[in-house]
Amino acid sequence: MYPQGYPTEAVPLQAVSYGGHPGVVQHTAVNITAGQQVITEPPKDHIIWSLFSLVYANPFCFGLAAVIYSIKARDRKMVGDMDGARHYGSTARNLNIVATIIVTTVILITIITFSVITAQAASYYSYSNSYRYNYHY
C-alpha cells in the first residue's frame, strides 16, 4: 500500500476517553518525503511494442535497439533501480516511436507510389486502346 523505498513512521494520536472509560490509542502512518516526488506508477519497459518493432518494423535496427533497452529496463526494475528503469524504458519508447514513424512513412509512400503508377498505366492503356479503335485503316 505504501510506495516502495519510503519509510513509514507510526505517530501516536491522543488518547480519547468517552464517559470515563479510557479510550483506545490510535496510530497513523505518515510518509515523510524530503523534497522527493512520490511516484506510485511502476516504470514501463515497453517490451511488447519493442518486440513488434523488431519483427514488423525494424528500419536501421531501431527495433533491435528498442528490445535491448526494454530488456535493460526490465532488469533494472527487477533489481529495484526505478530511475534506471525509467531511463531505459523512455529510451526504448523513443526508439519504438522512431521505428514506427519510419515504417508508417515508407508504407504510405509505397501505397501512394503504386496507386499513381497504376492510375498512370490505366490511363495510358485506355488512351492507346481508344486511339487504336478510332483509327481506321
Protein Blocks (a to p, Z undefined) as FASTA:
>chain_A
ZZghiacdddddddddeehiacddddddddddehiacdfbdcdehlmmmmmmmmmmcghh
lmmmmmmmmmmmmmmmmnopaklmmmmmmmmmmmmmmmmmmmmmmmmmmmmmmmmmmmmm
mmmmmmmmmmmmmpcZZ
